[in-house]
Amino acid sequence: MIVVRPSASVMATGWLLGVPLAGLVTLGSAWLLDRSRPWESPCWCTDRFVRLGGKVDPDYRGERWVVAVQPDCSHCMATTPVIADSARRLGIRVAALLVDCRRAPDAARLAPLHVDELWWDAHAVWRRRWGHRVYGELMRFEPDGTLIESPFESPAAPERRAAAPGRDPRGGDDE
């Protein structure tokens, strides 16, 4: 009986292909498990967050934009002021929701964000309850706290997106 044993190079090639493939399968399985979990629909309820700065206007009855900001993310720190300035020109209030922070960040360090309200997600609602993961995410809320639009919004609500300010429901470019 002849026994054929694979050479060392064939075994090394198997490891080189098998290990990354196993990692990819594991990562994909974790992602599918995470996305299949029933997540709570986002709602802007300020009693779930800790206010660090800014002034809450109880008479404001317009749309509110909330930006998920991780203070150590340079992209968040650069784009949030641009979003806030754009919203202010439209008469919309902007809140920064500080996410993935173990301790409340220094509000003075976050002054360059130029937001109307500064909130800390001390209980990880954004990540653990809503299932969101993208820093810099912009969420739009109705005056009653109902979500208008988010990158994670269900495709079953296209009429909400079509009716959003600045969008023509017939399509085409925004003016």
Chimera marker file (.cmm) of the C-alpha trace (Angstrom):
<marker_set name="trace">
<marker id="1" x="0.000" y="0.000" z="0.000" r="1" g="1" b="0" radius="0.5"/>
<marker id="2" x="1.303" y="3.372" z="-1.006" r="1" g="1" b="0" radius="0.5"/>
<marker id="3" x="0.582" y="6.280" z="1.329" r="1" g="1" b="0" radius="0.5"/>
<marker id="4" x="0.728" y="9.703" z="-0.245" r="1" g="1" b="0" radius="0.5"/>
<marker id="5" x="1.362" y="12.519" z="2.168" r="1" g="1" b="0" radius="0.5"/>
<marker id="6" x="0.864" y="16.101" z="1.139" r="1" g="1" b="0" radius="0.5"/>
<marker id="7" x="3.961" y="18.190" z="0.904" r="1" g="1" b="0" radius="0.5"/>
<marker id="8" x="4.656" y="21.017" z="3.322" r="1" g="1" b="0" radius="0.5"/>
<marker id="9" x="3.869" y="23.609" z="0.645" r="1" g="1" b="0" radius="0.5"/>
<marker id="10" x="0.430" y="22.087" z="-0.024" r="1" g="1" b="0" radius="0.5"/>
<marker id="11" x="-0.332" y="22.084" z="3.709" r="1" g="1" b="0" radius="0.5"/>
<marker id="12" x="0.832" y="25.695" z="4.044" r="1" g="1" b="0" radius="0.5"/>
<marker id="13" x="-1.403" y="26.712" z="1.134" r="1" g="1" b="0" radius="0.5"/>
<marker id="14" x="-4.345" y="25.022" z="2.841" r="1" g="1" b="0" radius="0.5"/>
<marker id="15" x="-3.689" y="26.981" z="6.035" r="1" g="1" b="0" radius="0.5"/>
<marker id="16" x="-3.255" y="30.228" z="4.112" r="1" g="1" b="0" radius="0.5"/>
<marker id="17" x="-6.660" y="29.753" z="2.497" r="1" g="1" b="0" radius="0.5"/>
<marker id="18" x="-8.465" y="28.073" z="5.379" r="1" g="1" b="0" radius="0.5"/>
<marker id="19" x="-7.703" y="30.514" z="8.189" r="1" g="1" b="0" radius="0.5"/>
<marker id="20" x="-8.919" y="33.675" z="6.375" r="1" g="1" b="0" radius="0.5"/>
<marker id="21" x="-11.948" y="31.774" z="5.059" r="1" g="1" b="0" radius="0.5"/>
<marker id="22" x="-12.849" y="30.610" z="8.574" r="1" g="1" b="0" radius="0.5"/>
<marker id="23" x="-12.434" y="34.184" z="9.823" r="1" g="1" b="0" radius="0.5"/>
<marker id="24" x="-14.685" y="35.488" z="7.059" r="1" g="1" b="0" radius="0.5"/>
<marker id="25" x="-17.364" y="32.891" z="7.843" r="1" g="1" b="0" radius="0.5"/>
<marker id="26" x="-17.187" y="33.778" z="11.547" r="1" g="1" b="0" radius="0.5"/>
<marker id="27" x="-17.427" y="37.505" z="10.855" r="1" g="1" b="0" radius="0.5"/>
<marker id="28" x="-20.325" y="37.010" z="8.442" r="1" g="1" b="0" radius="0.5"/>
<marker id="29" x="-22.170" y="34.830" z="10.954" r="1" g="1" b="0" radius="0.5"/>
<marker id="30" x="-21.707" y="37.435" z="13.698" r="1" g="1" b="0" radius="0.5"/>
<marker id="31" x="-22.977" y="40.182" z="11.383" r="1" g="1" b="0" radius="0.5"/>
<marker id="32" x="-26.055" y="38.134" z="10.378" r="1" g="1" b="0" radius="0.5"/>
<marker id="33" x="-26.821" y="37.341" z="14.020" r="1" g="1" b="0" radius="0.5"/>
<marker id="34" x="-26.487" y="41.029" z="14.935" r="1" g="1" b="0" radius="0.5"/>
<marker id="35" x="-28.715" y="42.210" z="12.074" r="1" g="1" b="0" radius="0.5"/>
<marker id="36" x="-31.373" y="39.537" z="12.716" r="1" g="1" b="0" radius="0.5"/>
<marker id="37" x="-31.911" y="40.712" z="16.282" r="1" g="1" b="0" radius="0.5"/>
<marker id="38" x="-35.097" y="42.764" z="16.782" r="1" g="1" b="0" radius="0.5"/>
<marker id="39" x="-33.895" y="46.320" z="17.440" r="1" g="1" b="0" radius="0.5"/>
<marker id="40" x="-35.868" y="49.064" z="19.103" r="1" g="1" b="0" radius="0.5"/>
<marker id="41" x="-37.037" y="51.769" z="16.713" r="1" g="1" b="0" radius="0.5"/>
<marker id="42" x="-35.108" y="54.987" z="17.465" r="1" g="1" b="0" radius="0.5"/>
<marker id="43" x="-37.092" y="57.686" z="19.238" r="1" g="1" b="0" radius="0.5"/>
<marker id="44" x="-35.671" y="60.991" z="20.455" r="1" g="1" b="0" radius="0.5"/>
<marker id="45" x="-36.575" y="60.866" z="24.143" r="1" g="1" b="0" radius="0.5"/>
<marker id="46" x="-34.164" y="63.101" z="26.040" r="1" g="1" b="0" radius="0.5"/>
<marker id="47" x="-34.841" y="61.336" z="29.352" r="1" g="1" b="0" radius="0.5"/>
<marker id="48" x="-32.731" y="58.438" z="28.008" r="1" g="1" b="0" radius="0.5"/>
<marker id="49" x="-29.624" y="60.619" z="27.631" r="1" g="1" b="0" radius="0.5"/>
<marker id="50" x="-27.526" y="62.955" z="29.786" r="1" g="1" b="0" radius="0.5"/>
<marker id="51" x="-27.452" y="66.616" z="28.722" r="1" g="1" b="0" radius="0.5"/>
<marker id="52" x="-23.929" y="68.025" z="28.761" r="1" g="1" b="0" radius="0.5"/>
<marker id="53" x="-24.468" y="71.363" z="27.103" r="1" g="1" b="0" radius="0.5"/>
<marker id="54" x="-26.507" y="73.609" z="24.917" r="1" g="1" b="0" radius="0.5"/>
<marker id="55" x="-29.943" y="74.958" z="25.587" r="1" g="1" b="0" radius="0.5"/>
<marker id="56" x="-33.077" y="72.908" z="25.187" r="1" g="1" b="0" radius="0.5"/>
<marker id="57" x="-35.853" y="75.069" z="23.753" r="1" g="1" b="0" radius="0.5"/>
<marker id="58" x="-39.163" y="73.660" z="25.070" r="1" g="1" b="0" radius="0.5"/>
<marker id="59" x="-41.096" y="75.859" z="22.604" r="1" g="1" b="0" radius="0.5"/>
<marker id="60" x="-39.290" y="74.488" z="19.533" r="1" g="1" b="0" radius="0.5"/>
<marker id="61" x="-41.730" y="72.449" z="17.435" r="1" g="1" b="0" radius="0.5"/>
<marker id="62" x="-39.641" y="71.731" z="14.351" r="1" g="1" b="0" radius="0.5"/>
<marker id="63" x="-37.644" y="68.819" z="13.064" r="1" g="1" b="0" radius="0.5"/>
<marker id="64" x="-34.521" y="67.902" z="15.050" r="1" g="1" b="0" radius="0.5"/>
<marker id="65" x="-31.354" y="66.462" z="13.564" r="1" g="1" b="0" radius="0.5"/>
<marker id="66" x="-29.251" y="64.229" z="15.797" r="1" g="1" b="0" radius="0.5"/>
<marker id="67" x="-25.684" y="63.317" z="14.849" r="1" g="1" b="0" radius="0.5"/>
<marker id="68" x="-24.030" y="60.292" z="16.464" r="1" g="1" b="0" radius="0.5"/>
<marker id="69" x="-20.607" y="61.614" z="17.455" r="1" g="1" b="0" radius="0.5"/>
<marker id="70" x="-17.686" y="59.661" z="18.864" r="1" g="1" b="0" radius="0.5"/>
<marker id="71" x="-15.410" y="62.397" z="20.291" r="1" g="1" b="0" radius="0.5"/>
<marker id="72" x="-12.193" y="60.582" z="19.314" r="1" g="1" b="0" radius="0.5"/>
<marker id="73" x="-13.320" y="60.270" z="15.679" r="1" g="1" b="0" radius="0.5"/>
<marker id="74" x="-11.755" y="63.024" z="13.556" r="1" g="1" b="0" radius="0.5"/>
<marker id="75" x="-14.418" y="62.547" z="10.861" r="1" g="1" b="0" radius="0.5"/>
<marker id="76" x="-17.215" y="63.172" z="13.396" r="1" g="1" b="0" radius="0.5"/>
<marker id="77" x="-15.471" y="66.226" z="14.770" r="1" g="1" b="0" radius="0.5"/>
<marker id="78" x="-14.976" y="67.646" z="11.253" r="1" g="1" b="0" radius="0.5"/>
<marker id="79" x="-18.394" y="66.938" z="9.710" r="1" g="1" b="0" radius="0.5"/>
<marker id="80" x="-20.713" y="67.707" z="12.635" r="1" g="1" b="0" radius="0.5"/>
<marker id="81" x="-20.077" y="71.497" z="12.510" r="1" g="1" b="0" radius="0.5"/>
<marker id="82" x="-20.830" y="71.456" z="8.769" r="1" g="1" b="0" radius="0.5"/>
<marker id="83" x="-24.115" y="69.629" z="9.411" r="1" g="1" b="0" radius="0.5"/>
<marker id="84" x="-24.973" y="72.003" z="12.269" r="1" g="1" b="0" radius="0.5"/>
<marker id="85" x="-24.277" y="75.113" z="10.183" r="1" g="1" b="0" radius="0.5"/>
<marker id="86" x="-26.349" y="73.775" z="7.276" r="1" g="1" b="0" radius="0.5"/>
<marker id="87" x="-29.249" y="72.908" z="9.567" r="1" g="1" b="0" radius="0.5"/>
<marker id="88" x="-29.133" y="76.293" z="11.260" r="1" g="1" b="0" radius="0.5"/>
<marker id="89" x="-29.579" y="77.999" z="7.868" r="1" g="1" b="0" radius="0.5"/>
<marker id="90" x="-32.751" y="75.894" z="7.459" r="1" g="1" b="0" radius="0.5"/>
<marker id="91" x="-33.999" y="76.753" z="10.962" r="1" g="1" b="0" radius="0.5"/>
<marker id="92" x="-33.469" y="73.203" z="12.234" r="1" g="1" b="0" radius="0.5"/>
<marker id="93" x="-32.012" y="72.395" z="15.649" r="1" g="1" b="0" radius="0.5"/>
<marker id="94" x="-29.090" y="69.966" z="15.792" r="1" g="1" b="0" radius="0.5"/>
<marker id="95" x="-28.117" y="67.778" z="18.714" r="1" g="1" b="0" radius="0.5"/>
<marker id="96" x="-24.865" y="65.847" z="19.024" r="1" g="1" b="0" radius="0.5"/>
<marker id="97" x="-25.351" y="62.451" z="20.670" r="1" g="1" b="0" radius="0.5"/>
<marker id="98" x="-21.998" y="61.384" z="22.092" r="1" g="1" b="0" radius="0.5"/>
<marker id="99" x="-21.733" y="57.629" z="21.668" r="1" g="1" b="0" radius="0.5"/>
<marker id="100" x="-19.337" y="54.914" z="22.812" r="1" g="1" b="0" radius="0.5"/>
<marker id="101" x="-17.860" y="57.008" z="25.633" r="1" g="1" b="0" radius="0.5"/>
<marker id="102" x="-17.282" y="55.374" z="29.026" r="1" g="1" b="0" radius="0.5"/>
<marker id="103" x="-17.231" y="58.753" z="30.775" r="1" g="1" b="0" radius="0.5"/>
<marker id="104" x="-18.906" y="62.034" z="29.970" r="1" g="1" b="0" radius="0.5"/>
<marker id="105" x="-16.543" y="63.950" z="27.687" r="1" g="1" b="0" radius="0.5"/>
<marker id="106" x="-15.510" y="67.474" z="28.560" r="1" g="1" b="0" radius="0.5"/>
<marker id="107" x="-18.155" y="69.764" z="27.051" r="1" g="1" b="0" radius="0.5"/>
<marker id="108" x="-15.557" y="72.502" z="26.429" r="1" g="1" b="0" radius="0.5"/>
<marker id="109" x="-13.571" y="70.113" z="24.213" r="1" g="1" b="0" radius="0.5"/>
<marker id="110" x="-16.726" y="69.615" z="22.121" r="1" g="1" b="0" radius="0.5"/>
<marker id="111" x="-17.530" y="73.323" z="21.655" r="1" g="1" b="0" radius="0.5"/>
<marker id="112" x="-16.200" y="73.267" z="18.049" r="1" g="1" b="0" radius="0.5"/>
<marker id="113" x="-19.162" y="71.042" z="17.101" r="1" g="1" b="0" radius="0.5"/>
<marker id="114" x="-21.412" y="74.162" z="17.042" r="1" g="1" b="0" radius="0.5"/>
<marker id="115" x="-24.519" y="72.143" z="17.914" r="1" g="1" b="0" radius="0.5"/>
<marker id="116" x="-27.600" y="73.464" z="19.705" r="1" g="1" b="0" radius="0.5"/>
<marker id="117" x="-27.689" y="70.593" z="22.191" r="1" g="1" b="0" radius="0.5"/>
<marker id="118" x="-25.023" y="68.216" z="23.473" r="1" g="1" b="0" radius="0.5"/>
<marker id="119" x="-26.133" y="64.829" z="24.833" r="1" g="1" b="0" radius="0.5"/>
<marker id="120" x="-24.204" y="61.830" z="26.169" r="1" g="1" b="0" radius="0.5"/>
<marker id="121" x="-25.468" y="58.310" z="25.541" r="1" g="1" b="0" radius="0.5"/>
<marker id="122" x="-24.385" y="57.030" z="28.968" r="1" g="1" b="0" radius="0.5"/>
<marker id="123" x="-26.458" y="53.839" z="28.681" r="1" g="1" b="0" radius="0.5"/>
<marker id="124" x="-25.429" y="52.921" z="25.102" r="1" g="1" b="0" radius="0.5"/>
<marker id="125" x="-28.994" y="53.225" z="23.779" r="1" g="1" b="0" radius="0.5"/>
<marker id="126" x="-27.730" y="54.076" z="20.279" r="1" g="1" b="0" radius="0.5"/>
<marker id="127" x="-25.667" y="50.880" z="20.009" r="1" g="1" b="0" radius="0.5"/>
<marker id="128" x="-27.323" y="48.345" z="22.312" r="1" g="1" b="0" radius="0.5"/>
<marker id="129" x="-31.001" y="49.260" z="21.931" r="1" g="1" b="0" radius="0.5"/>
<marker id="130" x="-31.180" y="50.778" z="18.450" r="1" g="1" b="0" radius="0.5"/>
<marker id="131" x="-28.455" y="48.581" z="16.907" r="1" g="1" b="0" radius="0.5"/>
<marker id="132" x="-26.672" y="51.477" z="15.235" r="1" g="1" b="0" radius="0.5"/>
<marker id="133" x="-22.947" y="51.368" z="14.557" r="1" g="1" b="0" radius="0.5"/>
<marker id="134" x="-21.970" y="54.187" z="12.160" r="1" g="1" b="0" radius="0.5"/>
<marker id="135" x="-20.223" y="57.197" z="13.693" r="1" g="1" b="0" radius="0.5"/>
<marker id="136" x="-21.352" y="60.458" z="12.148" r="1" g="1" b="0" radius="0.5"/>
<marker id="137" x="-24.796" y="59.032" z="11.378" r="1" g="1" b="0" radius="0.5"/>
<marker id="138" x="-27.463" y="61.704" z="10.918" r="1" g="1" b="0" radius="0.5"/>
<marker id="139" x="-30.909" y="60.865" z="12.255" r="1" g="1" b="0" radius="0.5"/>
<marker id="140" x="-33.913" y="63.128" z="11.688" r="1" g="1" b="0" radius="0.5"/>
<marker id="141" x="-36.724" y="63.266" z="14.231" r="1" g="1" b="0" radius="0.5"/>
<marker id="142" x="-40.218" y="64.755" z="14.247" r="1" g="1" b="0" radius="0.5"/>
<marker id="143" x="-41.068" y="67.202" z="17.070" r="1" g="1" b="0" radius="0.5"/>
<marker id="144" x="-42.695" y="64.303" z="18.972" r="1" g="1" b="0" radius="0.5"/>
<marker id="145" x="-39.440" y="62.282" z="18.779" r="1" g="1" b="0" radius="0.5"/>
<marker id="146" x="-40.504" y="59.936" z="15.967" r="1" g="1" b="0" radius="0.5"/>
<marker id="147" x="-37.736" y="58.960" z="13.554" r="1" g="1" b="0" radius="0.5"/>
<marker id="148" x="-38.094" y="60.498" z="10.093" r="1" g="1" b="0" radius="0.5"/>
<marker id="149" x="-35.039" y="59.123" z="8.381" r="1" g="1" b="0" radius="0.5"/>
<marker id="150" x="-31.917" y="57.131" z="9.092" r="1" g="1" b="0" radius="0.5"/>
<marker id="151" x="-29.571" y="54.971" z="7.005" r="1" g="1" b="0" radius="0.5"/>
<marker id="152" x="-31.072" y="51.991" z="8.861" r="1" g="1" b="0" radius="0.5"/>
<marker id="153" x="-34.673" y="52.956" z="8.131" r="1" g="1" b="0" radius="0.5"/>
<marker id="154" x="-36.925" y="50.210" z="6.831" r="1" g="1" b="0" radius="0.5"/>
<marker id="155" x="-37.470" y="50.345" z="3.066" r="1" g="1" b="0" radius="0.5"/>
<marker id="156" x="-41.181" y="49.946" z="3.848" r="1" g="1" b="0" radius="0.5"/>
<marker id="157" x="-41.485" y="53.696" z="4.497" r="1" g="1" b="0" radius="0.5"/>
<marker id="158" x="-40.617" y="55.405" z="1.174" r="1" g="1" b="0" radius="0.5"/>
<marker id="159" x="-43.481" y="57.898" z="1.535" r="1" g="1" b="0" radius="0.5"/>
<marker id="160" x="-41.735" y="59.366" z="4.600" r="1" g="1" b="0" radius="0.5"/>
<marker id="161" x="-38.527" y="59.919" z="2.644" r="1" g="1" b="0" radius="0.5"/>
<marker id="162" x="-40.398" y="61.464" z="-0.287" r="1" g="1" b="0" radius="0.5"/>
<marker id="163" x="-42.146" y="63.962" z="1.982" r="1" g="1" b="0" radius="0.5"/>
<marker id="164" x="-38.943" y="65.082" z="3.703" r="1" g="1" b="0" radius="0.5"/>
<marker id="165" x="-38.087" y="68.794" z="3.399" r="1" g="1" b="0" radius="0.5"/>
<marker id="166" x="-35.921" y="69.668" z="0.420" r="1" g="1" b="0" radius="0.5"/>
<marker id="167" x="-36.933" y="66.595" z="-1.545" r="1" g="1" b="0" radius="0.5"/>
<marker id="168" x="-39.273" y="66.615" z="-4.479" r="1" g="1" b="0" radius="0.5"/>
<marker id="169" x="-41.500" y="63.518" z="-4.270" r="1" g="1" b="0" radius="0.5"/>
<marker id="170" x="-41.518" y="63.390" z="-8.081" r="1" g="1" b="0" radius="0.5"/>
<marker id="171" x="-37.737" y="62.907" z="-8.092" r="1" g="1" b="0" radius="0.5"/>
<marker id="172" x="-35.071" y="65.080" z="-9.654" r="1" g="1" b="0" radius="0.5"/>
<marker id="173" x="-32.486" y="67.331" z="-8.100" r="1" g="1" b="0" radius="0.5"/>
<marker id="174" x="-33.013" y="69.327" z="-4.928" r="1" g="1" b="0" radius="0.5"/>
<marker id="175" x="-33.085" y="73.053" z="-5.491" r="1" g="1" b="0" radius="0.5"/>
<link id1="1" id2="2" r="1" g="1" b="0" radius="0.2"/>
<link id1="2" id2="3" r="1" g="1" b="0" radius="0.2"/>
<link id1="3" id2="4" r="1" g="1" b="0" radius="0.2"/>
<link id1="4" id2="5" r="1" g="1" b="0" radius="0.2"/>
<link id1="5" id2="6" r="1" g="1" b="0" radius="0.2"/>
<link id1="6" id2="7" r="1" g="1" b="0" radius="0.2"/>
<link id1="7" id2="8" r="1" g="1" b="0" radius="0.2"/>
<link id1="8" id2="9" r="1" g="1" b="0" radius="0.2"/>
<link id1="9" id2="10" r="1" g="1" b="0" radius="0.2"/>
<link id1="10" id2="11" r="1" g="1" b="0" radius="0.2"/>
<link id1="11" id2="12" r="1" g="1" b="0" radius="0.2"/>
<link id1="12" id2="13" r="1" g="1" b="0" radius="0.2"/>
<link id1="13" id2="14" r="1" g="1" b="0" radius="0.2"/>
<link id1="14" id2="15" r="1" g="1" b="0" radius="0.2"/>
<link id1="15" id2="16" r="1" g="1" b="0" radius="0.2"/>
<link id1="16" id2="17" r="1" g="1" b="0" radius="0.2"/>
<link id1="17" id2="18" r="1" g="1" b="0" radius="0.2"/>
<link id1="18" id2="19" r="1" g="1" b="0" radius="0.2"/>
<link id1="19" id2="20" r="1" g="1" b="0" radius="0.2"/>
<link id1="20" id2="21" r="1" g="1" b="0" radius="0.2"/>
<link id1="21" id2="22" r="1" g="1" b="0" radius="0.2"/>
<link id1="22" id2="23" r="1" g="1" b="0" radius="0.2"/>
<link id1="23" id2="24" r="1" g="1" b="0" radius="0.2"/>
<link id1="24" id2="25" r="1" g="1" b="0" radius="0.2"/>
<link id1="25" id2="26" r="1" g="1" b="0" radius="0.2"/>
<link id1="26" id2="27" r="1" g="1" b="0" radius="0.2"/>
<link id1="27" id2="28" r="1" g="1" b="0" radius="0.2"/>
<link id1="28" id2="29" r="1" g="1" b="0" radius="0.2"/>
<link id1="29" id2="30" r="1" g="1" b="0" radius="0.2"/>
<link id1="30" id2="31" r="1" g="1" b="0" radius="0.2"/>
<link id1="31" id2="32" r="1" g="1" b="0" radius="0.2"/>
<link id1="32" id2="33" r="1" g="1" b="0" radius="0.2"/>
<link id1="33" id2="34" r="1" g="1" b="0" radius="0.2"/>
<link id1="34" id2="35" r="1" g="1" b="0" radius="0.2"/>
<link id1="35" id2="36" r="1" g="1" b="0" radius="0.2"/>
<link id1="36" id2="37" r="1" g="1" b="0" radius="0.2"/>
<link id1="37" id2="38" r="1" g="1" b="0" radius="0.2"/>
<link id1="38" id2="39" r="1" g="1" b="0" radius="0.2"/>
<link id1="39" id2="40" r="1" g="1" b="0" radius="0.2"/>
<link id1="40" id2="41" r="1" g="1" b="0" radius="0.2"/>
<link id1="41" id2="42" r="1" g="1" b="0" radius="0.2"/>
<link id1="42" id2="43" r="1" g="1" b="0" radius="0.2"/>
<link id1="43" id2="44" r="1" g="1" b="0" radius="0.2"/>
<link id1="44" id2="45" r="1" g="1" b="0" radius="0.2"/>
<link id1="45" id2="46" r="1" g="1" b="0" radius="0.2"/>
<link id1="46" id2="47" r="1" g="1" b="0" radius="0.2"/>
<link id1="47" id2="48" r="1" g="1" b="0" radius="0.2"/>
<link id1="48" id2="49" r="1" g="1" b="0" radius="0.2"/>
<link id1="49" id2="50" r="1" g="1" b="0" radius="0.2"/>
<link id1="50" id2="51" r="1" g="1" b="0" radius="0.2"/>
<link id1="51" id2="52" r="1" g="1" b="0" radius="0.2"/>
<link id1="52" id2="53" r="1" g="1" b="0" radius="0.2"/>
<link id1="53" id2="54" r="1" g="1" b="0" radius="0.2"/>
<link id1="54" id2="55" r="1" g="1" b="0" radius="0.2"/>
<link id1="55" id2="56" r="1" g="1" b="0" radius="0.2"/>
<link id1="56" id2="57" r="1" g="1" b="0" radius="0.2"/>
<link id1="57" id2="58" r="1" g="1" b="0" radius="0.2"/>
<link id1="58" id2="59" r="1" g="1" b="0" radius="0.2"/>
<link id1="59" id2="60" r="1" g="1" b="0" radius="0.2"/>
<link id1="60" id2="61" r="1" g="1" b="0" radius="0.2"/>
<link id1="61" id2="62" r="1" g="1" b="0" radius="0.2"/>
<link id1="62" id2="63" r="1" g="1" b="0" radius="0.2"/>
<link id1="63" id2="64" r="1" g="1" b="0" radius="0.2"/>
<link id1="64" id2="65" r="1" g="1" b="0" radius="0.2"/>
<link id1="65" id2="66" r="1" g="1" b="0" radius="0.2"/>
<link id1="66" id2="67" r="1" g="1" b="0" radius="0.2"/>
<link id1="67" id2="68" r="1" g="1" b="0" radius="0.2"/>
<link id1="68" id2="69" r="1" g="1" b="0" radius="0.2"/>
<link id1="69" id2="70" r="1" g="1" b="0" radius="0.2"/>
<link id1="70" id2="71" r="1" g="1" b="0" radius="0.2"/>
<link id1="71" id2="72" r="1" g="1" b="0" radius="0.2"/>
<link id1="72" id2="73" r="1" g="1" b="0" radius="0.2"/>
<link id1="73" id2="74" r="1" g="1" b="0" radius="0.2"/>
<link id1="74" id2="75" r="1" g="1" b="0" radius="0.2"/>
<link id1="75" id2="76" r="1" g="1" b="0" radius="0.2"/>
<link id1="76" id2="77" r="1" g="1" b="0" radius="0.2"/>
<link id1="77" id2="78" r="1" g="1" b="0" radius="0.2"/>
<link id1="78" id2="79" r="1" g="1" b="0" radius="0.2"/>
<link id1="79" id2="80" r="1" g="1" b="0" radius="0.2"/>
<link id1="80" id2="81" r="1" g="1" b="0" radius="0.2"/>
<link id1="81" id2="82" r="1" g="1" b="0" radius="0.2"/>
<link id1="82" id2="83" r="1" g="1" b="0" radius="0.2"/>
<link id1="83" id2="84" r="1" g="1" b="0" radius="0.2"/>
<link id1="84" id2="85" r="1" g="1" b="0" radius="0.2"/>
<link id1="85" id2="86" r="1" g="1" b="0" radius="0.2"/>
<link id1="86" id2="87" r="1" g="1" b="0" radius="0.2"/>
<link id1="87" id2="88" r="1" g="1" b="0" radius="0.2"/>
<link id1="88" id2="89" r="1" g="1" b="0" radius="0.2"/>
<link id1="89" id2="90" r="1" g="1" b="0" radius="0.2"/>
<link id1="90" id2="91" r="1" g="1" b="0" radius="0.2"/>
<link id1="91" id2="92" r="1" g="1" b="0" radius="0.2"/>
<link id1="92" id2="93" r="1" g="1" b="0" radius="0.2"/>
<link id1="93" id2="94" r="1" g="1" b="0" radius="0.2"/>
<link id1="94" id2="95" r="1" g="1" b="0" radius="0.2"/>
<link id1="95" id2="96" r="1" g="1" b="0" radius="0.2"/>
<link id1="96" id2="97" r="1" g="1" b="0" radius="0.2"/>
<link id1="97" id2="98" r="1" g="1" b="0" radius="0.2"/>
<link id1="98" id2="99" r="1" g="1" b="0" radius="0.2"/>
<link id1="99" id2="100" r="1" g="1" b="0" radius="0.2"/>
<link id1="100" id2="101" r="1" g="1" b="0" radius="0.2"/>
<link id1="101" id2="102" r="1" g="1" b="0" radius="0.2"/>
<link id1="102" id2="103" r="1" g="1" b="0" radius="0.2"/>
<link id1="103" id2="104" r="1" g="1" b="0" radius="0.2"/>
<link id1="104" id2="105" r="1" g="1" b="0" radius="0.2"/>
<link id1="105" id2="106" r="1" g="1" b="0" radius="0.2"/>
<link id1="106" id2="107" r="1" g="1" b="0" radius="0.2"/>
<link id1="107" id2="108" r="1" g="1" b="0" radius="0.2"/>
<link id1="108" id2="109" r="1" g="1" b="0" radius="0.2"/>
<link id1="109" id2="110" r="1" g="1" b="0" radius="0.2"/>
<link id1="110" id2="111" r="1" g="1" b="0" radius="0.2"/>
<link id1="111" id2="112" r="1" g="1" b="0" radius="0.2"/>
<link id1="112" id2="113" r="1" g="1" b="0" radius="0.2"/>
<link id1="113" id2="114" r="1" g="1" b="0" radius="0.2"/>
<link id1="114" id2="115" r="1" g="1" b="0" radius="0.2"/>
<link id1="115" id2="116" r="1" g="1" b="0" radius="0.2"/>
<link id1="116" id2="117" r="1" g="1" b="0" radius="0.2"/>
<link id1="117" id2="118" r="1" g="1" b="0" radius="0.2"/>
<link id1="118" id2="119" r="1" g="1" b="0" radius="0.2"/>
<link id1="119" id2="120" r="1" g="1" b="0" radius="0.2"/>
<link id1="120" id2="121" r="1" g="1" b="0" radius="0.2"/>
<link id1="121" id2="122" r="1" g="1" b="0" radius="0.2"/>
<link id1="122" id2="123" r="1" g="1" b="0" radius="0.2"/>
<link id1="123" id2="124" r="1" g="1" b="0" radius="0.2"/>
<link id1="124" id2="125" r="1" g="1" b="0" radius="0.2"/>
<link id1="125" id2="126" r="1" g="1" b="0" radius="0.2"/>
<link id1="126" id2="127" r="1" g="1" b="0" radius="0.2"/>
<link id1="127" id2="128" r="1" g="1" b="0" radius="0.2"/>
<link id1="128" id2="129" r="1" g="1" b="0" radius="0.2"/>
<link id1="129" id2="130" r="1" g="1" b="0" radius="0.2"/>
<link id1="130" id2="131" r="1" g="1" b="0" radius="0.2"/>
<link id1="131" id2="132" r="1" g="1" b="0" radius="0.2"/>
<link id1="132" id2="133" r="1" g="1" b="0" radius="0.2"/>
<link id1="133" id2="134" r="1" g="1" b="0" radius="0.2"/>
<link id1="134" id2="135" r="1" g="1" b="0" radius="0.2"/>
<link id1="135" id2="136" r="1" g="1" b="0" radius="0.2"/>
<link id1="136" id2="137" r="1" g="1" b="0" radius="0.2"/>
<link id1="137" id2="138" r="1" g="1" b="0" radius="0.2"/>
<link id1="138" id2="139" r="1" g="1" b="0" radius="0.2"/>
<link id1="139" id2="140" r="1" g="1" b="0" radius="0.2"/>
<link id1="140" id2="141" r="1" g="1" b="0" radius="0.2"/>
<link id1="141" id2="142" r="1" g="1" b="0" radius="0.2"/>
<link id1="142" id2="143" r="1" g="1" b="0" radius="0.2"/>
<link id1="143" id2="144" r="1" g="1" b="0" radius="0.2"/>
<link id1="144" id2="145" r="1" g="1" b="0" radius="0.2"/>
<link id1="145" id2="146" r="1" g="1" b="0" radius="0.2"/>
<link id1="146" id2="147" r="1" g="1" b="0" radius="0.2"/>
<link id1="147" id2="148" r="1" g="1" b="0" radius="0.2"/>
<link id1="148" id2="149" r="1" g="1" b="0" radius="0.2"/>
<link id1="149" id2="150" r="1" g="1" b="0" radius="0.2"/>
<link id1="150" id2="151" r="1" g="1" b="0" radius="0.2"/>
<link id1="151" id2="152" r="1" g="1" b="0" radius="0.2"/>
<link id1="152" id2="153" r="1" g="1" b="0" radius="0.2"/>
<link id1="153" id2="154" r="1" g="1" b="0" radius="0.2"/>
<link id1="154" id2="155" r="1" g="1" b="0" radius="0.2"/>
<link id1="155" id2="156" r="1" g="1" b="0" radius="0.2"/>
<link id1="156" id2="157" r="1" g="1" b="0" radius="0.2"/>
<link id1="157" id2="158" r="1" g="1" b="0" radius="0.2"/>
<link id1="158" id2="159" r="1" g="1" b="0" radius="0.2"/>
<link id1="159" id2="160" r="1" g="1" b="0" radius="0.2"/>
<link id1="160" id2="161" r="1" g="1" b="0" radius="0.2"/>
<link id1="161" id2="162" r="1" g="1" b="0" radius="0.2"/>
<link id1="162" id2="163" r="1" g="1" b="0" radius="0.2"/>
<link id1="163" id2="164" r="1" g="1" b="0" radius="0.2"/>
<link id1="164" id2="165" r="1" g="1" b="0" radius="0.2"/>
<link id1="165" id2="166" r="1" g="1" b="0" radius="0.2"/>
<link id1="166" id2="167" r="1" g="1" b="0" radius="0.2"/>
<link id1="167" id2="168" r="1" g="1" b="0" radius="0.2"/>
<link id1="168" id2="169" r="1" g="1" b="0" radius="0.2"/>
<link id1="169" id2="170" r="1" g="1" b="0" radius="0.2"/>
<link id1="170" id2="171" r="1" g="1" b="0" radius="0.2"/>
<link id1="171" id2="172" r="1" g="1" b="0" radius="0.2"/>
<link id1="172" id2="173" r="1" g="1" b="0" radius="0.2"/>
<link id1="173" id2="174" r="1" g="1" b="0" radius="0.2"/>
<link id1="174" id2="175" r="1" g="1" b="0" radius="0.2"/>
</marker_set>
